[in-house]
Amino acid sequence: NVDLGSRLSLKNSVIWGNRSIFVNSMDEPLPKVSEAIHHTKGTKGAELTTIEHCLIEHSGGSAHWNPALGVDLGGNLDTDPHFSAPFSSPSAPWRVSTGGNYRLSENSPAIDAGTVTPPMDSADLDGDGDVDEPLPFDLGGNDRILGRGMDLGAYEYAYECWFVDAKATGDGTGLSWRDAFTSLQDALDDSEPPDSRAAASREIWVAQGVYYPDEGVDRSDNDPEATFRLRDGDAIYGGFTGEETTREARDSVKNVTILSGDIDQNDKNEDGNLIAEDTTQIDGRNSYHVVASGGKRSAVLDGFTITGGLANSPGHIDGAGLYVASGSLIISDCVFSGNKANNVGGALLLSSQVDTPLVIGCRFVGNGARLGGAIFTAFDGGFVTQSILAGNRAESDGGAVYVQGQTTFTNSVISGNYSETKAGGVFSDEHVVHFDSCTLWGNRAGELAGDVRAGPFVSFNNCIVGLDSTLSLKATYRHCLVEGSGGSVAWNPDYGVDGGGNLDGDPGFLMTIVPEEAPTVSGDLRLTPKSPLVDKGAIGLLPKDIGDVDGDGDTEELLPLDLEGNAR
């Protein structure tokens, strides 16, 4: 609360998750913005408040600033800060608590979003007598700047780091590349979890090689229930050679890091790469779930190839590659290949208890299940971006994806998938599905809707949509090529609602896909220079960069890059 005449300056701060029950003189609730900062004299007080490089709830950020808060000096955000374990504001103010962990999670937009220079150390926190130096520590005693700039809030993002390298010959403590764990299970099982009051999370760096979930201390050989289980706050990264000193130096394409469910190591592997290209290469006993995740805090899985999962036993029939039961998970830069589930989600299952899952820059190829050959999602708010789903197969519906909760797809290709009944590409019935800047083409179904089967709550913006789709008359299209629709000039209302700017005809791919060949990973769906679709999209329909595909920390900007990393 800021009284008239008071001057307030805010820098590098976070104001989030507060609640107010106060009302004005008319007994009306105060606006939401007052839960962050309230000026007793309205705009006159706000004129004396300056705010820069802060994350403030209900502010709109610098892009859409609410002047009722004060004067925007730039660099401000209004997005979930992703605290490690925040105190729940709905119970305030009736229950006062000092609980909660307000350190930043790995995916926090507040990381490096502050000013380059900290304030002066006026309280001499380090006891060196120098009160004119920049503030040396954060609230947890870590260096105040650990990255490119200050993090917003009281804490710098800090983590513990463990190392895994199957070729390591040191003492196996996991504290360096030389002394790395040789089994990923040992890093997951034996190392202590991060102190909730010292580090926000634990990072595990894994060098190239093949890792099996039944290998490690106190593990049973060939146990199909063995899984790489992520714990709260874990951030696991593959793609290292075993010499890097920074995460940015790794290359997951060159340094392939495989998490394999082939525990008896007898799957068909004629090319010698130890990756199942499709489910027909699975042989013998394999892990029910190669990776499993479930908790309350955010976890990260980044830079791995996940292969050979086989969920084929009672109680273990879903999510053969990755089974996500709960918690928040970011799955980035991963390949899911040759995983099979008897029921749903051959590669990936996202249950209804999951919190804001993000799938960023992944490839799903050659996976299979009854429903959702690659992905089965039951969560409202799932997000898939910069990804390719090709050559997957469903014995029933949803060759690539089966949707049972609100889901958004952006900048992704869904092609060459097959279902024996409905929707070779994506199946959804009564759930909200958004497609932004996506290509859905060359999928096949045995009975109905090769590319998409969706109910009334589906929308397409800047997309290419194949002919073989069954959609509600309420489906909306804006600036899309919809095969067989007639385009906006001669729109066929059987396809849904024409939102303008739509086309029909040959998209002009470099190499198209023949649906009859699905499941297949063939084709090249990039556009030729003479394609009629060049420059025909609408910039204003680009979605926000939720996945931060350019790594600049700005998730509020419009999507800046296409699937290949070219400027959008």
TILUM-918496 format. One record per residue: x, y, z of N, C-alpha, C, O in turn; residue in three letters. Coordinates in steps of 0.1 Angstrom, whole numbers, plus 5000, padded with zeros to 4 digits. Example, Ala and Ser with C-alpha at 12.3 -4.5 7.8 and 13.67 -1.06 7.14 Angstrom:
! TILUM-918496
513249435078512349555078513249675078514249675085ala
512849785071513749895071512950005079513450115080ser
//
This chain:
! TILUM-918496
500849885000500050005000500950125000501850145008asn
500650224991501550344989500650464992499650484985val
500950545002500250665006500550774996501650774991asp
499650874995499950994987501151064992501351085004leu
502051104983503251174987504451084988505551134988gly
504250954990505350864991505850824977505150814968ser
507150814977507850774964508350634966508950594976arg
508050554956508450414956509250384943508850414932leu
510350314945511150274933511350124934511850074944ser
510950044924511149904924512049854913511849894901leu
513049774916513949714906514149574909514249534921lys
514249484899514749344900513849274911514449194918asn
512549304911511749244922510649154916510249174904ser
510049074924508948994920507749014931508049004943val
506649054926505449064934504348974928503848994917ile
504048864935503248754929502548674940503048654951trp
501248644937500548544945500048614958499848544968gly
499748744958499148804970497648814968497148794957asn
496948844979495548844978494948954987495548984998arg
493949024982493349134990491849114991491249064981ser
491349155003489849145004489249285007488149295011ile
490049385005489649525007488649564996488649514985phe
487749665000486749714991486949864991487549925000val
486349934981486350074981485150134988484450064995asn
485050264987483950334995482550294990481550314997ser
482450234978481150184973480950034976480049974971met
481849984985481749844989481949754977481449634977asp
482749794968483149714956484549664958485449734963glu
484849544954486149484954487149574947486849624936pro
488349594952489349664945489849584933489749464933leu
490349654922490749584910491949484914492649504923pro
492049384906493149284908494549344909495349294917lys
494749444902496049504902496449554916497649564920val
495449584924495649634938496249524947496749554958ser
496049404943496649294951498149294950498849234958glu
498749364940500149374939500649514945501449514954ala
500149624940500449754945499149834946498449844936ile
498949894957497749984958498150124962498750144972his
497750224954497950364957496750424963495650414957his
496850474975495650524982494950644974493750664976thr
495750714967495150824959495250804944495250894936lys
495150674940495050634926496150684918497350664921gly
495850744906496850784896497850884901498950894897thr
497450974911498351074916499451004924500651044923lys
499150894931500250814938501050734928502250724929gly
500450684918501150604908502150684900503250624896ala
501950814899502950894892504250904899505250944893glu
504250874912505450884920506150754922507150744929leu
505650654915506250514916506850474903506250484892thr
508150434903508850384891509150244893509550194903thr
509050164882509150024882509949984870509650014859ile
511049904872511849854861512449714864512749694875glu
512449634854512949494855512349424867513049384876his
511049424867510249354878509249264872508849274860cys
508849154879507849064875506649094885506749054897leu
505549154880504449194889503149134883502849164872ile
502449064891501149004887500149114884500049214891glu
499449094874498349184869498849314863498149404860his
500249324861500749444856500649464841500649574835ser
500549344834500649344819502049344814502249324802gly
503049354822504349364817504649494809503649564806gly
505849524806506149644798505349644785505049754779ser
505049524779504349524766502949564767502449624757ala
502349554779500949584780500749654794499849604802his
501449754797501649804811500349864816499649934809trp
500049834829498849894835499350014843500049994853asn
499050134839499650254846499150274860499650364867pro
498150204864497650214878498750174888498650204900ala
499750094883500850044892501850154894502450164905leu
502150224884503250324885503750354871503150314861gly
504950404870505650444857506550324853507450284860val
506250274841507050164835508350214830508350304820asp
509450174835510750214830511450104821512650114818leu
510649994818511149894809511549764816511949764828gly
511549654808512049524813511149454823511549364830gly
509849504824508949434833508149324827507949324815asn
507749224835507049104831505849084839505649134850leu
504949004833503748964840503448814836502648794827asp
504148724842503948584838504348504850505148544859thr
503948374851504248294862505748284865506448244856asp
506248324877507648314879508248174881509448164882pro
507348084882507747944884508647924897509847884896his
508147964908508847944921508947784923508147714918phe
509947744931510047604934508847544941508347444937ser
508447604952507247554959506647674967506747684979ala
505847754959505347874965504147844975503447744974pro
504047934985502847934994501647964986501648064978phe
500547894988499347914981498548044986498148054997ser
498348144977497748264980496248254984495848344991ser
495548164978494048164981493848154996492748195001pro
494748095004494548085019494848205026494548225038ser
495548305020495848435026494548515025493748505016ala
494348615035495148645046494848575059495348605070pro
493848475058493348415070494448335077494348315089trp
495348275069496348195075497748255071498148255059arg
498448315080499748375078500748255078500748175088val
501648255068502648145068503948195063504048285055ser
504948135069506348165064506848045055507948035051thr
505847955051506147845043506447885029506247995025gly
506747785021507047805007508447825004509247875012gly
508847784992510247804987510147894974509647854964asn
510648014976510548114965511848124957512048224950tyr
512648014957513748004947513147974934512047924933arg
513848014923513347994910513647854905514647794907leu
512647804897512847674890513547704877513747814873ser
514047594871514947604860514247674848514947744840glu
512947674847512247734836511647864839510847914831asn
512147934850511548064854511948174844513148184840ser
510948254840511348364831512048474838512548574832pro
512148464852512848564860514348554859515048644864ala
514848434854516248414854516948504844516548514832ile
517948574849518748674840517948784835518348854825asp
516748814840515848914835516049044842515349144839ala
516949054852517149184859518249274853518649244841gly
518549374860519549464855520949404855521149304863thr
521949444848523249394848523949414861524749334866val
523749534867524449574879523549564891522449624891thr
523949494902523149494914523149624921524049704918pro
522349644931522449764939523649764948524349664949pro
523949874955525149884964524949794977523749774981met
526049744982526049664994526049755006526949755014asp
524949825008524849925019524949865032525349925042ser
524449735034524449665047525749585049525949525059ala
526749595039527949515040527749375043528149325053asp
526949305034526549165037527749075038527748975046leu
528849095031530049005031531049055042532048985043asp
530749155049531649195060532949245057533849235065gly
533149295044534549335040534749485042535749545038asp
533649555047533749695050533549785038533549905039gly
533249725026533049795014531549805011530949715007asp
530949925014529549945012529250004999528050034996val
530250034991530050094978530149994966529950024955asp
530449864970530549764960529149714956528249734964glu
528949644945527649584942527349474952528149414957pro
526049464954525549364963526149224960525849174949leu
526849154969527549034965526748904966526948814958pro
525748904975524948784977523448794975522948904976phe
522848684973521348684973520948644987521748634996asp
519648624989519048595003519548455007519648435020leu
519948364998520448235002521948225004522448115007gly
522648335002524048335003524848304990526048284990gly
524148284979524748254966525148394960524648494963asn
526148384950526548504943525348564937524448504932asp
525248704938524148774933523948764918522748774913arg
524948744911524848724896525548594893526748574895ile
524748494888525248364884525148344869525648234864leu
524548434862524348414848524748544840525648614844gly
523948574830524148694822523848824829524348934826arg
522848814839522448924846521848884859521748764862gly
521348974867520648944879519348874876518648894866met
518948774885517648714884516648804892517148874901asp
515448804888514448884895514048814909514048694909leu
513848894919513448834932514648824941515748874939gly
514448764953515348754963516548654961517548664967ala
516248564952517248454950517648444936516948464926tyr
518948414934519548374921519148224919519148144929glu
518948184907518648044904519947974907521047994900tyr
519947874916521147794920520747654919519647614922ala
521647564916521447424915522647344918523747394918tyr
522447224922523547124924523647054911522647024904glu
524847014908525146944895525846814898526846804905cys
525246704892525846574892526246534878525646574868trp
527246444876527746404863527546254862527746174871phe
527146214849527046074846527746044833527446114823val
528545944833529345904820529645754821530345714830asp
529045684812529245534812530645494811531045384814ala
531545584805532945554803533845604814535045584814lys
533245674824534145734835534845624843534445504844ala
536045654847536945564854537345614868538245554874thr
536745724873537145774886536445704897536145584896gly
536245774909535745714921534245704921533745654931asp
533545754911532045734910531245814920530145784923gly
531845934925531046014934530046104926529046154933thr
530246124913529346204905529546354906528846434901gly
530746394912531046534915531746594904531946714904leu
532246524894532946574882532846474871532346364873ser
533246514859533246424848534146304850533846194847trp
535346334856536246224859535746124869535946004867arg
535046174879534446084889532946064888532246044897asp
532546074875531046064873530545924876531245824877ala
529245924879528445804880528545734866528545804856phe
528645604866528545534853527145484850526945444839thr
526245494859524845464857523945584861524145644871ser
523045614852522045724855521245684867520945774875leu
520945564869520145524881520945564894520245604904gln
522245544894522945584906522845734909522745774921asp
522845814899522645954901521245984906521146074914ala
520245914901518845944905518645884919517845954926leu
519145774922518745704934519645734946519145754957asp
520945754944521945754955522245894959522645914971asp
522145994951522546124955521446194963520246164960ser
521746274973520746334981520046444973520646514965glu
518646454975517946564968518446694973518946704984pro
518246804965518746934969517946974982516746954984pro
518747044991518147105002517247214998517547314991asp
515947205003514947294998515247445002514647534997ser
516147465011516547595016517847645010518347745013arg
518547555002519847594996519847594981520447694976ala
519247504974519247504960517847474955517047404960ala
517547544944516247524938516047384932514947334932ala
517047334926516947204919518247144917519347194921ser
518247024912519446944909519546924894518546884888arg
520646954888520946914875521846794874522746774881glu
521446704864522246584862522646594847521846594838ile
523946604845524546604831524946464827525646404834trp
524446424816524746284811525446284798525046344788val
526546214798527346204786526846104776526046014780ala
527246114763526746024753526945884757527845844764gln
526045794752526145654755524745594757523745664754gly
524645474761523345404763523245374778524145314784val
522045404783521845384797520545304799519445334793tyr
520545194807519445104809518945124823519745134833tyr
517645124826517045154839517245034849517145054861pro
517644914844517944804854519344794858519744704865asp
520144894854521644894858521844994868521345114868glu
522644964878523045044889523044974903522644854903gly
523445044913523544974926522144934931521245014930val
522044814936520844764942519744754931518544754935asp
520144734919519144714908519144564904520144504904arg
517944514900517844374896517944374881517244444874ser
518744284876519044274862517744224855517044134860asp
517444284843516244244835514944264842513944194839asn
514844364851513544384858512744484850513144604849asp
511544434845510844524836510144644843509744744837pro
510044634857509544744864510544854867510244964872glu
511844834863512844934865512545054855512245034844ala
512745174861512445294853513345404858513745404870thr
513645494849514345614854513345714859512545774852phe
513245724873512245804879512745944883513745954890arg
512146044877512546184880511946224893510846194896leu
512746294901512346354914512046494912512446564903arg
511246544922510946694922512146774921513146754928asp
512146864911513246964909514346914901515246984898gly
514346784897515346734888515346794874514246814869asp
516546834869516646874856517746794849518946804853ala
517446704840518346604835518646634820517746644812ile
519946654817520346694804521246594798522246544804tyr
521046554785521946464778522646544767522446664766gly
523446474759524146534748525546584751526046664743gly
526146544762527546584765528546484760528246364758phe
529746534758530846444755531546394767532046284767thr
531346464778532046424791533146524794534046484802gly
533246634787534346734790533746874792534546964797glu
532546904789531947034789531947094804531847024814glu
532047224804531947304816530647384817530347444827thr
529947394805528747474805527647384798528047304789thr
526447404801525347324795525247364780524947284772arg
525547494777525347544763526347474753526147484741glu
527447414758528447354750528047214745528747164736ala
527047164750526647024746526047024732525547124727arg
525946904726525246884713524546754713525146644711asp
523246754715522546634717522346554703522046434703ser
522446624692522446554679523646474676523646364672val
524846544679526046474677526446374688526946264685lys
526146404700526446324712525146254717524546294727asn
524746154709523446084712523446014725524345934728val
522546054734522445994747521145924748520045974748thr
521245784750520045694748519645644762520445594769ile
518345654764517745594776516845474770515845504764leu
517345354772516745244765516045144774516545114785ser
514845104770514145004778514444864774513944764780gly
515444844765515844714761516744644771517944624769asp
516144614783516944564794517644434792518744414797ile
517044344784517744214781518644234768519344134764asp
518644354762519544394752519544294740520644244735gln
518344254736518144164724517244224714516744144705asn
516844354714515944404704516644404690517944404690asp
515944394680516444394666517244524664516644634667lys
518444524659519244644657520244624646521444624648asn
519644614634520544584622521444694619522544674614glu
521044824622521944934619522944964630523745054628asp
522844894641523844914652523745034660524645074667gly
522645114659522545234666521945224680521845324688asn
521445104683520845074696519545144699519145174710leu
518945194688517645264689516645184681516845144670ile
515445154687514345094680513645194671513045294676ala
513745174658513145274648511645264648510945354645glu
511145144651509645124653509445004662510344944667asp
508144984665507844884676508144744671508144654680thr
508244714658508544584654509944534658510244414657thr
510744624662512144594665512244554680513344514685gln
511144564688511144524702511144374703510244314696ile
511944314711511944174712512244134727513144194733asp
511544034732511843994746511344084756510244144755gly
512044094767511544164779512144314779513344334778arg
511244404780511644544780511044614792510044574798asn
511544734795510944814806509544854803509244894792ser
508644854813507344894811507245044808506545094800tyr
508145124815508145264813509645304814510345284824his
510245354803511645384803511945504813512845494821val
511045604813511145714823509845734829508745724822val
509845774842508545804849508745934857509845964862ala
507746014858507846144865506546164873505446134868ser
506646214885505446244893505846314906506646254914gly
505446434908505746514919504946644919503946654912gly
505446734927504846864928505546974922505047074917lys
506946964921507747064915508147044901507846934896arg
508647144894508947134880510147044878511147044886ser
510146964868511246884864511546904849510646954842ala
512746864844513146894831513846764825514646704832val
513446724813514146614806514546674793513646714785leu
515846674790516246754778517446684772518446654778asp
517346654759518546604751518746454751519846414750gly
517646374751517746234752516946164740516046224735phe
517446044737516645954729516045844738516745774744thr
514745834738514045744747513445634738512545664729ile
513845514740513445404730513245274738513745244748thr
512445184731512345044736511545024748511644924754gly
510645124751509745094762508545004758508145014747gly
508144914767507044824763506144804775506344724784leu
505044884775504044874786503044764782502044794776ala
503244644787502444534783502044434794501844324792asn
501944494806501644404818500544474826500444594826ser
499644394832498544454840499144564850500144534858pro
498544674850499044784859500144864852500544974857gly
500644824841501644894833501344884818502044814811his
500244954814499844934800499845074793499445084782ile
500245184800500245314794501645374795502445344803asp
501945474785503145554786504445474787505145474797gly
504745404776505945314776507245394776508145354782ala
507245504768508445584768508645664780509645664787gly
507645754783507645844795506245844800505245884794leu
506045814813504845814820504845934830505645924840tyr
504046034828503946144836502746144844501646164839val
502846114857501646104866501146234872499946254874ala
502146324875501746444882502946544881503946504875ser
502746664886503746764886503946834873503146814863gly
504846924872505147004860506446954854507446934860ser
506346934841507446874834507746944820506746974813leu
508946974818509347034805510146924798511146874803ile
509646884786510346774778510846854766510146894757ile
512146854764512746944754513846864747514646794753ser
513946884733514946834725515146684727516346634728asp
514046614728514146464729513646394717512846454709cys
514046274715513546184705512846064711513545994720val
511646034708510945914713510745824701510045854691phe
511445704701511445624690511245474694511845424703ser
510245404688510045264690509645234704510145134710gly
508645304709508045264722506645214720505945264711asn
506145114728504845064726504045044739504644984748lys
502845084739501945064751500744984746500145014736ala
500344894755499144814751497844894752496844864745asn
497845004759496645084760496845224754496545244742asn
497345324761497445454756498845514757499545484766val
499145604748500345684749501645594747502345574757gly
501845554735503045474732504345534737505145474743gly
504545664733505745734737505545814750506445814758ala
504345874751504245974762502745974767501845984759leu
502645954780501345974787501446094796502246094805leu
500446184794500346304803498946284810497946304804leu
499046254823497746224830497046354834497546464832ser
495846344839495046454842495546534854495046644857ser
496546474862497046544873498346624870498946684879gln
498746624858499946694854499646844854498546894850val
500646924857500547074857501347134846502547134847asp
500747194837501347274826502547204819503647254820thr
502347084813503447024806503747094793502947144786pro
505047104790505547164778506347054770507246994776leu
506047034758506846954749507447044738506747104730val
508847054738509447154730510547094722511447024727ile
510447104709511547064700511846914700512946874700gly
510746834701510946684702510446614689509746674681cys
510946494687510546414676509946284681510546214690arg
508746244676508046124680507946034667507146074658phe
508645924666508645844654508545694658509245654667val
507745624650507745484651507145424665507545314668gly
506345504671505745454684504345404682503745424671asn
503845324691502545264689501745244702502345224713gly
500445244701499545214713498145194707497945204695ala
497245154716495845144712495245274709494645294698arg
495445374718494945514716496145604717496945594727leu
496345694708497445784709498845714707499545684716gly
499145684694500345604691501545664697502445604702gly
501645804696502745874702502445934716503145914726ala
501346014716501046094728499546074732498646074723ile
499346054744497946054750497946164761498746144771phe
497146264760497146374770495746384775494746404768thr
495646384789494446404796494346534804493446554811ala
495346614802495546734810495046854802495246874790phe
494346944809493947074803495047174804495447224814asp
495647204792496647304792497947254786499047314787gly
497947134780499147084774499647164762498847224755gly
500947164760501447254749502547174742503547134748phe
502447164729503447104720503947204710503147254702val
505247224710505747324700507047274694507847204700thr
507347324682508547294675508847144673510047104674gln
507847064672507946914673507546844660506746904652ser
507946724658507646644646507046514651507646444660ile
505846474646505246344650505046274636504146314629leu
505746164634505746094621505845944623506645904631ala
505145874615505345724614504845654627505345544630gly
503945714634503445654646502145574643501545604632asn
501645484651500545404648499645374660500145344671arg
498345374658497345344668496545224664496045224652ala
496245134672495445014669493945064668493144994662glu
493645174675492245224674492345364669492445394657ser
492245474678492145614674493345694677494045664687asp
493645794669494745884672496145824669496845784678gly
496445814656497745754652498845824659499845754663gly
498845954659499946034665499546074679500246054689ala
498346144681497946204693496446174696495646174687val
496146134709494746124714494646234725495346224735tyr
493746324723493546434732492346424740491246404735val
492546434754491446424763491446554772490946544783gln
492146654768492246774776492646884767493246864756gly
492447014770492747124762494247124758495147114767gln
494547124745495947114740496147214729495347234721thr
497347264729497747364718499047304711499947264718thr
498947304698500147264690500547394682499747454676phe
501847414682502447524675503647484667504447404672thr
503847544655505147514648505447374647506647334648asn
504547284645504847144645504247074632503447124625ser
504846954629504446874618503946744623504546674631val
502746704618502146584621501846514608500846554601ile
502646414604502546354591502846204591503646154599ser
502346134581502645994579502345904591502945794592gly
501345944599500945854610499645774606499045804596asn
499345664613498345574609497545524621498045494631tyr
496145524619495345454629494445354622494045374611ser
494145244629493345144623491845184622491145124614glu
491445274630490045324629489945464626489745504614thr
490045554636489845704633491045784636491745764646lys
491245894628492245994630493645944630494245904640ala
494245934618495645894617496545994624497645964629gly
496146124623496946224630496546254644497146204653gly
495546334646495146374659493646344661492846384653val
493346284672491946254676491546334688492246334698phe
490446414687489846474699488346484697487846484685ser
487646474707486146464706485546594710485146674702asp
485446614724484746734729485746834736485346904745glu
487046824732488046904739488547014731488547004718his
489047124737489547234730490947204724491847164732val
491147224711492447194705492747314696491947354688val
493947374698494347484689495547434681496547374686his
495547474668496747444659497147584654496447654647phe
498447614657498947744652500247714644501247654650asp
500247754631501447734623501947594622503147564624ser
500947504620501247354620500947304606500247364598cys
501547184603501347114591500746974595501446904601thr
499546944590498946814592498646754579497646794572leu
499446654575499346614561499846464559500746424566trp
499146394550499646264547499446154558500146054558gly
498546184567498246074577497045994571496346024562asn
496945874577495945774572495145704583495745674594arg
493845684581493045614590492345494583491945514571ala
492145384590491445274584490045294581489445244571gly
489345384589487945404587487545554585486845574575glu
488145644592487645784592488645884596489345864606leu
488845994588489646104592491146074593491646054604ala
491746074581493146044581494046144589494946104596gly
493746274588494546374594494046424608494846414618asp
492846464609492246514621490846474623490046474614val
490546424635489146404639488946494652489446464662arg
488046594651487946684662486446734663485746734653ala
486046774675484746824678484646974675485347024667gly
483747034682483347174679484447274684484347394680pro
485347234692486247334698487647324693488647304700phe
487747334680489047324673489247444664488347494658val
490547494664490847614656492147594649493047534655ser
492347654637493547644629493947784625493147854619phe
495147824628495647954623497047934616497847864621asn
497147984604498447974596498847824595500047794596asn
497847734592498147594591497947544577497347604569cys
498547424575498247344563497547214567498047134575ile
496347194563495447084568495046994556494547044546val
495346874557495046774546493546754544492746784552gly
493346694533491946664528491146574538489946594540leu
491846464542491146364549490946394564491646334572asp
490046484567489746534580488246534583487546564574ser
487846504595486446504599486346604611486746574622thr
485746714608485746824618484346874620483446864611leu
484146934631482846994634482547114625483547174620ser
481247144622480947264614481347394622481347494616leu
481747384635482147494642483647514642484247614648lys
484447424636485847434635486147564627485547594617ala
487147644631487447764625488847764619489847704624thr
489047834607490247834600490547984597489648054592tyr
491748024599492248164595493548154589494548104595arg
493648204576494948204569495548064569496748044572his
494747964564495247824563495047774548494247834541cys
495847674545495447594533494747474538495247394545leu
493447464534492647354538492247274525491447324517val
492847164523492647084511491247054509490546994517glu
490647084497489347054493488247154498487047134495gly
488647254505487747354511487147454501486147514503ser
487947474490487647584481488247714485488247814477gly
488847724496489447844501488447954504487247924502gly
488848064509487848164513487048214501485848264503ser
487548214489486848264477485648174474484648214468val
485748044477484647954474484447854485484447734483ala
484347904497484347814509483247714510482047744507trp
483647594513482647484515482247484530483147444538asn
481047514534480747524548480747394555480747384567pro
480847284547480947154554482247134561482447044570asp
483247224558484547214565484547294578485447274586tyr
483547384580483547454593483447604589482747644580gly
484047694598483847834596485147894590486247874594val
484847974579485948044572486248174579485448264580asp
487448184585487848304592488548404583489048504588gly
488648374570489348464561490748424558491448364566gly
491248454546492648434542492948294539494148254538gly
491948204537492148064535492348024520491848094511asn
493147924517493447884504493147734502492847664512leu
493147694490492947544486493947524475494147604466asp
494447394474495347364463496547284468496647244479gly
497447274459498747204462499647294470499947404466asp
500047254482500847334490502247364484502947464488pro
502747284475504047304470505147254479506147324482gly
505047134485506147074493507347034485507147004473phe
508447034491509646974485509446834481509846784470leu
508846754490508446614487507246574495507346564507met
506146554488504946524495504946384501505846304498thr
503846354509503746224515502546154509501446214508ile
502646034505501545954500500845884512501445804519val
499645924516498945874528498945724528498945654539pro
498745654516498645514516499945444521499945324524glu
501045514522502345464527502445474542503345414548glu
501545544549501545554563501345424570500545344566ala
502045394581502945484588504345494581504945394578pro
504745624580506045644573506645774578505945864583thr
507945784577508645904581509245974568510046064569val
508745934557509245984544508646124542507746164550ser
509046184531508546324528509446434533510146424543gly
509246544527509946674531508846784529508646834518asp
508246824540507146914540507547064541506747144545leu
508747094538509147234536508647284523508447204514arg
508447414522507847474510508947504500510047544503leu
508647484487509447524476509347684475508447744479thr
510347744469510247894467509047934459508648044460pro
508447844450507347874442506047834449504947844442lys
506047794461504847754468503847874469504247984471ser
502547844466501547954468501347994482500648094485pro
501947934491501847964506502848064511502748104522leu
503848084503504948174507504348314510503648374502val
504548364522504148504526502548514527502048624527asp
501848394528500448404529499948394543498648394545lys
500748374553500348364567500048504572500248604566gly
499548514585499248634591500048654604499948574613ala
500948754604501848774615500948794628501348744639ile
499848864627499048894639498448764645497948774656gly
498448654638497948524643499048434649498748334654leu
500248484649501248404656501048394671500548494677leu
501248284677501048264691502148324699503248354693pro
502048324712503148364721504248254721503948144719lys
505448304724506548214724506648144738507648154745asp
505648064741505547994754506747904757507147894768ile
507247844746508347754748509647824748510747754749gly
509747954746510948034745511947964735513047934739asp
511547944723512247874713513547944709514547874705val
513648074711514948144708515848164721516848224720asp
515348114732516148114744516448254750517448274757gly
515648354747515948484752515148524765515248634770asp
514448424770513748444782512348514781511648534791gly
512048554769510748634767509748534761509748504749asp
508848494770507748404766506448484762505448424758thr
506548614763505348694759505448744745504448794739glu
506648744739506748784725506048684715505748574719glu
505848734703505248644693506348544689507548564689leu
505848424685506748314681507748364671507348404660leu
509048364674510048424665510648334654511148384644pro
510548204656511248114647510348004642509347964648leu
510647944630509947834625510547704630511447704638asp
510147594625510547464629512047434627512747364634leu
512647504617514047494614514947594621516147594619glu
514347694628515047794634515247924626515948014629gly
514447924615514548044606513548154612512548114619asn
513848274609512948384614511548364609511248334598ala
510548384619509148354615508648474606507448474603arg
//
